Amino acid sequence: MNELLVFGDLHKYLCKLGHMEVAIPESRFALGYNRLGWRGKRRFATLHGDKKYQCLILHVDPENPESTKGKTI
């Protein structure tokens, strides 16, 4: 399966989840998704599309680096 098609489908899906702000850093091929809500902007996900490193990272509890919530889920 073509990786760009999967990347595009994931991008469309994440954008449909609600009010999202998409950030594109200059240094690498990755998209950062921030949810916009009444509590402000919160990190939600990062989609990496580099040839050697393709993955989707969900930021489950971004304000708490000691959290094990992501491992539990």
N, C-alpha and C positions, 0 to 999 in steps of 0.2 A: 504494500500500500504506500502511496506517495505521502511522505512526511508533511509536505506543505499543505495537502488537503486536510490532514488531521489537525494541523496547527490552525488552519483557517476555520475549521468546524468548532474547535475548542474556543477560539476567539469569539466567534458569533454567539456561542452558548453563554460564555461568561458575560458578554455585553447585554444579553437578554435577562440576566438575573436581577436587574434593578439599575438604579442610578450608579453608573461606574465612571470613574476617571481613569483613563489609560495613559500611562507614562512610558515613553520609549527612551531609554538611556542611549547615549552616543557611543559608549565604549563596547557594547556587546549586543547581540541579537536577542533581546528579551523584552517582554511586555509586562509592566507592573499594573495591576488592577487595584484601585482603591474604591471602596464603597462610600458613597456619599449619603449621609443620613442626618437625622436631627442631632446626633451626638458628634457630628463632624465627619472628617475623613478618616477611614480606617483601612489599613492594609488588608487585602483579601486574598490575592493570588499573584503568582509570578509564573509566566509562561516562557520557558527558555526554548529557543529554536536553533541553537548552534548545531553544526553538523555532528560534532562529537558528543554533545551534551544536550539531549532533548528531554524535557520533563515539565511537569506541571507541579508547582509547589503551592499548597493551600496553607495560608497563615491562619491557623485555628485560634491561637491565643497570642497575638503578636505583642501585647503589652507586658506579658509575663514570660521571660526567658526560662524560668524554672518549671514551667507548666508541663505536665505529662498528658494533657488533654488530647493532643494529636495522636499520641501512641495508643491511647485508649480507644479513640474513634477508629 
